[in-house]
């Protein structure tokens, strides 16, 4: 049986996951629209309203994450935005920008959360804790103030979006990072690469397994380095 504070924290994790994932998919959809593919726009995905995204992936955005919260206190899920494969084949660099837009939105949230955390430290609202963790990057100078909850929420936004951004940027299908290489290839190479990725979607399961192994080793050192950028006067190791 889970204690109520742990369940409550897991539900906050889920709310942050839902907002962050909605922004991620809306960014894909918006970038595709700007690049000439209105598929996701017509599907209603160019929006920060989570409902159209939930309708597209109810299992990945609601069922699995909430089951994860109940079972372990941690939301695990997935989402997607539709696109036209023929458009992606004709315009591999535009498709690459579409792929990059999702993780970029997560990194934007990391920067904003980190900025607010840093400003809170600079103005004495927050202080450096003895040790840091995923949801405890700062602590409130006054533990009885509302800033205790604010520090927790900002920490979750920072840490969870860094995880989402890094994971999705890994260059393995079906993750977004697999769509980015055409930005750095010449025209013929970009088209060949795009054709290979779009016609070998069965590699997705292998890609997810490899990505899970890598993110387990990659995330913590990157997170710790990012946290130390917030705490310029303190170093955590």
Secondary structure by P-SEA (a helix, b strand, c coil): cccaaaaaaaaaaaaaaaaaaaaaaaaaaaaaaaaccccccccccccccaaaaaaaccccccaaaaaaaaccccccccbbbbbbaaaaaacaaaaaaaaaaaaaaaaaaaaaaaaaaaaaaaaccccccccccccccccccccccaaaaaaaaaaaaaaaaaaaaaaaacccccccccccccccccaaaaaaaaaaaaacccaaaaaaaaaaaaaaaccaaaaaaaaaaaacccccc
